[in-house]
Amino acid sequence: MFKLRRKTRHLLFAGAAGFILSALIAGSLWLAYAQQVREARQAAEERWNQELSALKEAVEHSTVKVWVPSKPLETGQMITLEDLTQQELPKDRIPDQLLTSSEDIVGRVAKLSLPANMPLADNLLWENEPLAHDLRYREMGFIQLPEAAGNGSMVDVRIQFPTGQDYILLSKKKISELRDQDGVVTMTLDEKELLSLSSAIVDAYLHKASIYALLYVEPGIQAEAIPTYPANEAVLQLMKKDPNIVKQAELELAASARARLDGELAVLDGQSSAAYAASLSSASGQQRISDNEAQFVMSPSD
């Protein structure tokens, strides 16, 4: 009995030793396998990161960031940084003249009406010149305006004499405000333009001339006209002698313009809109301004 227990004990020891040895071997193999898996995973992650970096680099080299309007821009609007946002576009699909720096855009003026998200090129923008110190707002109720004129329109203001002589008085002026109820228009003029305008007002008063405006077709593309009206020296001398003559002449011109407007409104009240438009079309010929219909008729005061 004692011998059997001793033998059993030896077998138990031998079994335990075998189990421990097997466990050690299995553990060693598992550790080796886990190490291999870890190394393989690290290698795969490094390879994936390298491929991702290469892909990102390829994408960065194939696209370019450009500045686009975040909202529609009006003709003549000065662009601020708040008006812009960045977009990435394929590099091989955009022209070289697109502006990629906000510094090349901010502070400049839109030549045309620009939609949102439109890439900006140099030829779409004006340089915004410094504001002249002698610029002043000038309200005028004596200028005959085209039907299509409105706030923001760009016009040339011209003077036409009964002899047929026609001169450019003010070139490419923006209508800052147009009051529909009385036709008074507001523009910004410098000192030279104000003096020339005053001379033209007296000229129109003395010689029964008409002062009218013409719209630009594409103001963002078309260059401004060169003023051709020569200030009348005799008129300038008269203005020096009697400064009130400019105001008097302007009142006469404005009254004539208002009388014409009232006449048109009276005709409109007595006709349908369609009949009125047809009568205007047949009476004006090529345009609303004509030698007979569009003239201010004035005479100097005694």
KEMISE-165068 format. One record per residue (C-alpha): residue in three letters; chain; y negated, z, x negated. Coordinates in Angstrom, 2 decimals. Layout:
N
+--------+--------+---------+---------+---------+
! residu ! chaine !      c2 !      c3 !      c1 !
+--------+--------+---------+---------+---------+
!    ALA !      A !       Y !       Z !       X !
...
+--------+--------+---------+---------+---------+
END
This chain:
302
+--------+--------+---------+---------+---------+
! residu ! chaine !      c2 !      c3 !      c1 !
+--------+--------+---------+---------+---------+
!    MET !      A !    0.00 !    0.00 !    0.00 !
!    PHE !      A !   -2.39 !    0.89 !   -2.81 !
!    LYS !      A !   -1.51 !   -2.31 !   -4.64 !
!    LEU !      A !   -2.19 !   -4.36 !   -1.53 !
!    ARG !      A !   -5.61 !   -2.81 !   -1.07 !
!    ARG !      A !   -6.43 !   -3.41 !   -4.70 !
!    LYS !      A !   -5.35 !   -7.01 !   -4.45 !
!    THR !      A !   -7.33 !   -7.44 !   -1.29 !
!    ARG !      A !  -10.36 !   -6.01 !   -2.99 !
!    HIS !      A !   -9.98 !   -8.48 !   -5.85 !
!    LEU !      A !   -9.75 !  -11.31 !   -3.36 !
!    LEU !      A !  -12.85 !  -10.09 !   -1.61 !
!    PHE !      A !  -14.71 !   -9.91 !   -4.91 !
!    ALA !      A !  -13.50 !  -13.37 !   -5.83 !
!    GLY !      A !  -14.55 !  -14.74 !   -2.43 !
!    ALA !      A !  -17.92 !  -13.10 !   -2.66 !
!    ALA !      A !  -18.42 !  -14.44 !   -6.16 !
!    GLY !      A !  -17.43 !  -17.92 !   -5.01 !
!    PHE !      A !  -19.79 !  -17.73 !   -2.06 !
!    ILE !      A !  -22.65 !  -16.58 !   -4.22 !
!    LEU !      A !  -21.94 !  -19.30 !   -6.75 !
!    SER !      A !  -21.78 !  -21.91 !   -4.00 !
!    ALA !      A !  -25.02 !  -20.60 !   -2.54 !
!    LEU !      A !  -26.69 !  -20.77 !   -5.93 !
!    ILE !      A !  -25.50 !  -24.33 !   -6.44 !
!    ALA !      A !  -26.57 !  -25.34 !   -2.91 !
!    GLY !      A !  -29.92 !  -23.63 !   -3.39 !
!    SER !      A !  -30.46 !  -25.41 !   -6.68 !
!    LEU !      A !  -29.60 !  -28.73 !   -5.09 !
!    TRP !      A !  -31.91 !  -28.00 !   -2.14 !
!    LEU !      A !  -34.77 !  -27.04 !   -4.44 !
!    ALA !      A !  -34.26 !  -30.20 !   -6.45 !
!    TYR !      A !  -34.20 !  -32.27 !   -3.25 !
!    ALA !      A !  -37.32 !  -30.54 !   -1.88 !
!    GLN !      A !  -39.11 !  -31.17 !   -5.17 !
!    GLN !      A !  -38.19 !  -34.84 !   -5.00 !
!    VAL !      A !  -39.39 !  -35.07 !   -1.39 !
!    ARG !      A !  -42.66 !  -33.33 !   -2.31 !
!    GLU !      A !  -43.22 !  -35.63 !   -5.26 !
!    ALA !      A !  -42.41 !  -38.68 !   -3.14 !
!    ARG !      A !  -44.83 !  -37.51 !   -0.44 !
!    GLN !      A !  -47.59 !  -36.91 !   -2.97 !
!    ALA !      A !  -47.00 !  -40.33 !   -4.47 !
!    ALA !      A !  -47.12 !  -41.91 !   -1.00 !
!    GLU !      A !  -50.36 !  -40.05 !   -0.16 !
!    GLU !      A !  -51.96 !  -41.15 !   -3.42 !
!    ARG !      A !  -50.90 !  -44.72 !   -2.81 !
!    TRP !      A !  -52.22 !  -44.57 !    0.78 !
!    ASN !      A !  -55.54 !  -43.11 !   -0.39 !
!    GLN !      A !  -55.85 !  -45.84 !   -3.00 !
!    GLU !      A !  -55.13 !  -48.53 !   -0.42 !
!    LEU !      A !  -57.60 !  -46.94 !    2.02 !
!    SER !      A !  -60.29 !  -46.78 !   -0.66 !
!    ALA !      A !  -59.64 !  -50.40 !   -1.56 !
!    LEU !      A !  -59.86 !  -51.37 !    2.12 !
!    LYS !      A !  -63.11 !  -49.43 !    2.60 !
!    GLU !      A !  -64.58 !  -51.05 !   -0.49 !
!    ALA !      A !  -63.57 !  -54.48 !    0.78 !
!    VAL !      A !  -65.17 !  -53.76 !    4.16 !
!    GLU !      A !  -68.36 !  -52.47 !    2.52 !
!    HIS !      A !  -68.59 !  -55.60 !    0.40 !
!    SER !      A !  -67.96 !  -57.87 !    3.40 !
!    THR !      A !  -70.63 !  -56.29 !    5.67 !
!    VAL !      A !  -74.31 !  -55.54 !    5.30 !
!    LYS !      A !  -76.53 !  -53.08 !    7.14 !
!    VAL !      A !  -79.55 !  -54.60 !    8.87 !
!    TRP !      A !  -82.32 !  -53.11 !   10.98 !
!    VAL !      A !  -82.59 !  -54.24 !   14.59 !
!    PRO !      A !  -84.86 !  -53.22 !   17.48 !
!    SER !      A !  -83.42 !  -50.38 !   19.52 !
!    LYS !      A !  -85.39 !  -51.68 !   22.51 !
!    PRO !      A !  -87.22 !  -54.91 !   23.40 !
!    LEU !      A !  -90.44 !  -55.51 !   21.45 !
!    GLU !      A !  -93.49 !  -57.24 !   22.94 !
!    THR !      A !  -95.53 !  -59.94 !   21.23 !
!    GLY !      A !  -98.16 !  -58.31 !   19.03 !
!    GLN !      A !  -96.47 !  -54.90 !   19.07 !
!    MET !      A !  -96.63 !  -52.91 !   15.85 !
!    ILE !      A !  -93.14 !  -51.71 !   14.87 !
!    THR !      A !  -92.44 !  -48.06 !   14.08 !
!    LEU !      A !  -89.30 !  -46.45 !   12.70 !
!    GLU !      A !  -88.53 !  -45.09 !   16.18 !
!    ASP !      A !  -88.26 !  -48.69 !   17.41 !
!    LEU !      A !  -85.41 !  -49.48 !   14.97 !
!    THR !      A !  -81.73 !  -48.78 !   14.54 !
!    GLN !      A !  -79.14 !  -49.90 !   11.97 !
!    GLN !      A !  -76.19 !  -52.21 !   12.57 !
!    GLU !      A !  -73.44 !  -53.53 !   10.29 !
!    LEU !      A !  -72.89 !  -57.28 !   10.38 !
!    PRO !      A !  -70.46 !  -59.57 !    8.50 !
!    LYS !      A !  -72.11 !  -60.54 !    5.25 !
!    ASP !      A !  -70.93 !  -64.14 !    5.36 !
!    ARG !      A !  -72.41 !  -64.72 !    8.84 !
!    ILE !      A !  -76.02 !  -63.68 !    8.34 !
!    PRO !      A !  -78.84 !  -65.59 !    6.61 !
!    ASP !      A !  -80.33 !  -64.28 !    3.41 !
!    GLN !      A !  -83.80 !  -63.80 !    4.90 !
!    LEU !      A !  -82.74 !  -60.95 !    7.20 !
!    LEU !      A !  -84.54 !  -57.72 !    6.39 !
!    THR !      A !  -82.24 !  -54.92 !    5.24 !
!    SER !      A !  -84.88 !  -52.32 !    4.38 !
!    SER !      A !  -86.89 !  -50.46 !    7.00 !
!    GLU !      A !  -89.84 !  -50.42 !    4.59 !
!    ASP !      A !  -90.09 !  -54.20 !    5.00 !
!    ILE !      A !  -90.37 !  -53.84 !    8.79 !
!    VAL !      A !  -92.22 !  -50.66 !    9.73 !
!    GLY !      A !  -95.94 !  -51.26 !   10.21 !
!    ARG !      A !  -95.62 !  -54.99 !   10.80 !
!    VAL !      A !  -96.29 !  -56.83 !   14.06 !
!    ALA !      A !  -93.87 !  -58.88 !   16.17 !
!    LYS !      A !  -94.84 !  -62.56 !   16.39 !
!    LEU !      A !  -92.72 !  -63.08 !   19.51 !
!    SER !      A !  -91.09 !  -61.01 !   22.20 !
!    LEU !      A !  -87.93 !  -59.73 !   20.50 !
!    PRO !      A !  -84.85 !  -58.49 !   22.40 !
!    ALA !      A !  -83.01 !  -55.32 !   21.47 !
!    ASN !      A !  -80.34 !  -55.57 !   18.74 !
!    MET !      A !  -81.75 !  -58.81 !   17.33 !
!    PRO !      A !  -81.60 !  -58.90 !   13.49 !
!    LEU !      A !  -85.11 !  -59.13 !   12.08 !
!    ALA !      A !  -86.19 !  -61.80 !    9.62 !
!    ASP !      A !  -89.43 !  -62.10 !    7.70 !
!    ASN !      A !  -90.61 !  -65.12 !    9.69 !
!    LEU !      A !  -90.51 !  -63.11 !   12.95 !
!    LEU !      A !  -93.14 !  -60.61 !   11.83 !
!    TRP !      A !  -96.82 !  -60.60 !   10.95 !
!    GLU !      A !  -98.38 !  -58.41 !    8.33 !
!    ASN !      A ! -100.46 !  -55.78 !   10.10 !
!    GLU !      A ! -103.91 !  -56.07 !    8.58 !
!    PRO !      A ! -106.04 !  -52.93 !    8.25 !
!    LEU !      A ! -108.23 !  -52.27 !   11.26 !
!    ALA !      A ! -111.77 !  -53.51 !   10.67 !
!    HIS !      A ! -114.44 !  -50.81 !   10.88 !
!    ASP !      A ! -116.72 !  -52.95 !   13.05 !
!    LEU !      A ! -114.17 !  -53.71 !   15.80 !
!    ARG !      A ! -115.36 !  -52.77 !   19.27 !
!    TYR !      A ! -114.01 !  -53.19 !   22.80 !
!    ARG !      A ! -116.05 !  -55.72 !   24.80 !
!    GLU !      A ! -115.82 !  -56.10 !   28.57 !
!    MET !      A ! -116.66 !  -59.57 !   29.90 !
!    GLY !      A ! -116.84 !  -60.66 !   33.51 !
!    PHE !      A ! -118.18 !  -64.16 !   32.91 !
!    ILE !      A ! -115.18 !  -65.83 !   31.24 !
!    GLN !      A ! -113.19 !  -68.20 !   33.42 !
!    LEU !      A ! -109.53 !  -67.34 !   32.82 !
!    PRO !      A ! -106.36 !  -69.38 !   33.45 !
!    GLU !      A ! -104.20 !  -68.26 !   36.37 !
!    ALA !      A ! -101.40 !  -67.26 !   33.99 !
!    ALA !      A ! -103.59 !  -64.96 !   31.90 !
!    GLY !      A ! -102.73 !  -61.28 !   31.88 !
!    ASN !      A ! -102.64 !  -58.18 !   29.73 !
!    GLY !      A ! -101.48 !  -59.08 !   26.22 !
!    SER !      A ! -102.17 !  -62.82 !   26.57 !
!    MET !      A ! -103.56 !  -64.62 !   23.51 !
!    VAL !      A ! -106.46 !  -66.97 !   24.23 !
!    ASP !      A ! -109.19 !  -69.04 !   22.67 !
!    VAL !      A ! -112.57 !  -68.54 !   24.32 !
!    ARG !      A ! -114.55 !  -71.78 !   24.45 !
!    ILE !      A ! -117.97 !  -72.95 !   25.60 !
!    GLN !      A ! -118.52 !  -76.35 !   27.24 !
!    PHE !      A ! -121.93 !  -77.92 !   27.76 !
!    PRO !      A ! -122.85 !  -80.42 !   30.50 !
!    THR !      A ! -123.04 !  -83.11 !   27.81 !
!    GLY !      A ! -119.30 !  -82.72 !   27.24 !
!    GLN !      A ! -119.66 !  -80.90 !   23.94 !
!    ASP !      A ! -116.95 !  -78.26 !   23.69 !
!    TYR !      A ! -116.77 !  -75.55 !   21.02 !
!    ILE !      A ! -114.35 !  -72.77 !   20.11 !
!    LEU !      A ! -116.27 !  -69.53 !   20.46 !
!    LEU !      A ! -113.59 !  -66.87 !   19.86 !
!    SER !      A ! -110.24 !  -67.66 !   18.29 !
!    LYS !      A ! -106.87 !  -66.18 !   19.25 !
!    LYS !      A ! -108.12 !  -63.06 !   20.95 !
!    LYS !      A ! -105.74 !  -60.69 !   22.69 !
!    ILE !      A ! -106.55 !  -59.65 !   26.24 !
!    SER !      A ! -106.39 !  -55.87 !   26.02 !
!    GLU !      A ! -106.96 !  -55.43 !   29.75 !
!    LEU !      A ! -107.58 !  -57.70 !   32.73 !
!    ARG !      A ! -108.85 !  -56.24 !   35.99 !
!    ASP !      A ! -107.48 !  -58.36 !   38.80 !
!    GLN !      A ! -109.98 !  -57.13 !   41.36 !
!    ASP !      A ! -113.06 !  -58.51 !   39.58 !
!    GLY !      A ! -111.72 !  -60.65 !   36.73 !
!    VAL !      A ! -113.32 !  -58.49 !   34.04 !
!    VAL !      A ! -111.47 !  -58.91 !   30.75 !
!    THR !      A ! -111.52 !  -56.59 !   27.73 !
!    MET !      A ! -111.09 !  -57.79 !   24.13 !
!    THR !      A ! -111.78 !  -56.40 !   20.67 !
!    LEU !      A ! -114.54 !  -58.18 !   18.75 !
!    ASP !      A ! -116.07 !  -57.65 !   15.34 !
!    GLU !      A ! -119.80 !  -57.74 !   14.62 !
!    LYS !      A ! -119.87 !  -61.45 !   13.79 !
!    GLU !      A ! -117.99 !  -62.32 !   16.97 !
!    LEU !      A ! -120.29 !  -60.13 !   19.05 !
!    LEU !      A ! -123.34 !  -61.92 !   17.67 !
!    SER !      A ! -121.80 !  -65.34 !   18.26 !
!    LEU !      A ! -120.83 !  -64.32 !   21.80 !
!    SER !      A ! -124.37 !  -63.15 !   22.54 !
!    SER !      A ! -125.74 !  -66.48 !   21.34 !
!    ALA !      A ! -123.22 !  -68.35 !   23.51 !
!    ILE !      A ! -124.12 !  -66.28 !   26.58 !
!    VAL !      A ! -127.79 !  -67.21 !   26.23 !
!    ASP !      A ! -126.85 !  -70.83 !   25.50 !
!    ALA !      A ! -124.75 !  -70.96 !   28.66 !
!    TYR !      A ! -127.59 !  -69.39 !   30.63 !
!    LEU !      A ! -130.24 !  -71.80 !   29.35 !
!    HIS !      A ! -128.18 !  -75.00 !   29.32 !
!    LYS !      A ! -125.87 !  -74.47 !   32.31 !
!    ALA !      A ! -122.77 !  -74.34 !   30.10 !
!    SER !      A ! -119.44 !  -72.82 !   31.05 !
!    ILE !      A ! -117.48 !  -70.23 !   29.08 !
!    TYR !      A ! -113.73 !  -70.32 !   29.65 !
!    ALA !      A ! -110.43 !  -69.37 !   28.02 !
!    LEU !      A ! -107.28 !  -71.31 !   27.14 !
!    LEU !      A ! -103.86 !  -69.73 !   26.64 !
!    TYR !      A ! -101.71 !  -70.19 !   23.54 !
!    VAL !      A !  -98.28 !  -71.68 !   24.29 !
!    GLU !      A !  -96.41 !  -69.77 !   21.55 !
!    PRO !      A !  -98.88 !  -67.29 !   20.06 !
!    GLY !      A !  -96.30 !  -65.91 !   17.65 !
!    ILE !      A !  -95.82 !  -69.31 !   16.03 !
!    GLN !      A !  -99.14 !  -71.08 !   16.51 !
!    ALA !      A ! -101.86 !  -70.42 !   13.95 !
!    GLU !      A ! -105.23 !  -69.31 !   15.22 !
!    ALA !      A ! -107.87 !  -71.98 !   15.75 !
!    ILE !      A ! -111.02 !  -72.12 !   13.66 !
!    PRO !      A ! -114.19 !  -71.21 !   15.60 !
!    THR !      A ! -116.51 !  -74.21 !   15.80 !
!    TYR !      A ! -119.41 !  -72.88 !   17.85 !
!    PRO !      A ! -122.62 !  -72.76 !   15.77 !
!    ALA !      A ! -124.91 !  -69.93 !   16.74 !
!    ASN !      A ! -128.20 !  -71.43 !   17.86 !
!    GLU !      A ! -131.04 !  -70.35 !   15.58 !
!    ALA !      A ! -133.57 !  -70.74 !   18.38 !
!    VAL !      A ! -131.39 !  -68.58 !   20.60 !
!    LEU !      A ! -131.10 !  -65.95 !   17.87 !
!    GLN !      A ! -134.88 !  -65.88 !   17.54 !
!    LEU !      A ! -135.20 !  -65.57 !   21.32 !
!    MET !      A ! -132.73 !  -62.69 !   21.27 !
!    LYS !      A ! -134.83 !  -60.93 !   18.63 !
!    LYS !      A ! -137.99 !  -61.46 !   20.67 !
!    ASP !      A ! -136.41 !  -60.39 !   23.97 !
!    PRO !      A ! -133.22 !  -58.31 !   23.47 !
!    ASN !      A ! -132.83 !  -58.01 !   27.25 !
!    ILE !      A ! -132.21 !  -61.73 !   27.63 !
!    VAL !      A ! -128.56 !  -61.32 !   26.60 !
!    LYS !      A ! -127.98 !  -58.76 !   29.33 !
!    GLN !      A ! -129.87 !  -60.89 !   31.84 !
!    ALA !      A ! -127.89 !  -64.00 !   30.92 !
!    GLU !      A ! -124.60 !  -62.09 !   31.08 !
!    LEU !      A ! -125.44 !  -60.79 !   34.55 !
!    GLU !      A ! -126.22 !  -64.33 !   35.71 !
!    LEU !      A ! -122.95 !  -65.63 !   34.27 !
!    ALA !      A ! -120.96 !  -62.77 !   35.80 !
!    ALA !      A ! -122.62 !  -63.32 !   39.18 !
!    SER !      A ! -121.77 !  -67.02 !   39.05 !
!    ALA !      A ! -118.16 !  -66.24 !   38.11 !
!    ARG !      A ! -117.95 !  -63.68 !   40.94 !
!    ALA !      A ! -119.37 !  -66.15 !   43.44 !
!    ARG !      A ! -116.73 !  -68.67 !   42.47 !
!    LEU !      A ! -113.99 !  -66.02 !   42.77 !
!    ASP !      A ! -115.26 !  -64.97 !   46.21 !
!    GLY !      A ! -115.22 !  -68.61 !   47.28 !
!    GLU !      A ! -111.62 !  -69.02 !   46.20 !
!    LEU !      A ! -110.63 !  -65.81 !   47.98 !
!    ALA !      A ! -112.35 !  -66.99 !   51.17 !
!    VAL !      A ! -110.44 !  -70.25 !   51.02 !
!    LEU !      A ! -107.22 !  -68.31 !   50.45 !
!    ASP !      A ! -107.89 !  -66.13 !   53.50 !
!    GLY !      A ! -108.27 !  -69.22 !   55.70 !
!    GLN !      A ! -105.19 !  -71.07 !   54.43 !
!    SER !      A ! -101.60 !  -70.39 !   53.68 !
!    SER !      A ! -100.74 !  -69.74 !   50.05 !
!    ALA !      A !  -98.85 !  -73.01 !   49.83 !
!    ALA !      A ! -101.76 !  -75.04 !   51.22 !
!    TYR !      A ! -104.15 !  -73.29 !   48.86 !
!    ALA !      A ! -101.95 !  -74.02 !   45.84 !
!    ALA !      A ! -101.73 !  -77.68 !   46.90 !
!    SER !      A ! -105.51 !  -77.93 !   47.28 !
!    LEU !      A ! -106.03 !  -76.41 !   43.84 !
!    SER !      A ! -103.51 !  -78.78 !   42.28 !
!    SER !      A ! -105.12 !  -81.88 !   43.78 !
!    ALA !      A ! -108.66 !  -80.72 !   43.03 !
!    SER !      A ! -108.14 !  -79.65 !   39.44 !
!    GLY !      A ! -106.27 !  -82.72 !   38.19 !
!    GLN !      A ! -104.79 !  -81.87 !   34.84 !
!    GLN !      A ! -105.76 !  -78.17 !   34.80 !
!    ARG !      A ! -107.63 !  -75.52 !   36.70 !
!    ILE !      A ! -110.67 !  -75.86 !   34.47 !
!    SER !      A ! -112.59 !  -79.12 !   35.08 !
!    ASP !      A ! -116.08 !  -80.41 !   34.57 !
!    ASN !      A ! -117.10 !  -79.93 !   38.23 !
!    GLU !      A ! -115.02 !  -77.01 !   39.53 !
!    ALA !      A ! -114.96 !  -74.73 !   36.46 !
!    GLN !      A ! -118.63 !  -74.71 !   35.47 !
!    PHE !      A ! -120.94 !  -71.76 !   35.76 !
!    VAL !      A ! -124.23 !  -72.95 !   37.26 !
!    MET !      A ! -127.15 !  -70.89 !   36.04 !
!    SER !      A ! -130.88 !  -71.26 !   35.71 !
!    PRO !      A ! -133.20 !  -69.13 !   33.58 !
!    SER !      A ! -135.20 !  -66.49 !   35.36 !
!    ASP !      A ! -138.92 !  -66.90 !   35.63 !
+--------+--------+---------+---------+---------+
END
